[in-house]
């Protein structure tokens, strides 16, 4: 008998439809499933824009309406979280922050989290490290070491973006998903090869005339 699927929530805070923020969340979710081939994983995707009014009501009243309560309950039961926000004014969006403001402070403690963000240009990428990551550290979650930022030019066929740009985005997504999967399973990834671990001796370089 197959075991019940393990739920990983993928929460995105994009405001437009279609949303590059949701697209990044979907790609992170798919890469996570590939990185966990031996586990029965279900990605539960949530667009916060669909709950914007209920989130505001919760902030004002302290109570969650049924649809929002179902999301919060599922987040509590999920084994891990993918969280993706657009970057506005050098930080996470107000909708993204408002949602995590209503999450019980203990709910994310110890939970693996894969962070992602989208923005118009790569200049906004550092917001992941000085705004988004500290939020989840405060909530005592366990963010994966690599966070993924996708600028407009990273998407293969958006506004003249190249397939090479999309390839680099895919590489970042796969690396982050591998690290996220390792957090979920409690395993250690193999160390990357160090190009300076076994250097060619300087005398040998001189002897072969490899220095001009």
Secondary structure, DSSP 8 states (H G I E B T S, - for coil): -----EEEEEEE---SSS-HHHHHHHHHHHHHHHHTTTS-EEEEEEEGGGGHHHHHHHHHHS---HHHHHHHHHHHH-SEEEEEEEEETTEE-HHHHHHHHHS-TTTTTT-EEEEEEEESSGGGTTHIIIIIHHHHHHTT-EE-S--EEEEGGGSTTSTT--HHHHHHHHHHHHHHHHHHHHHHHT--------TTTT---HHHHHHTT---
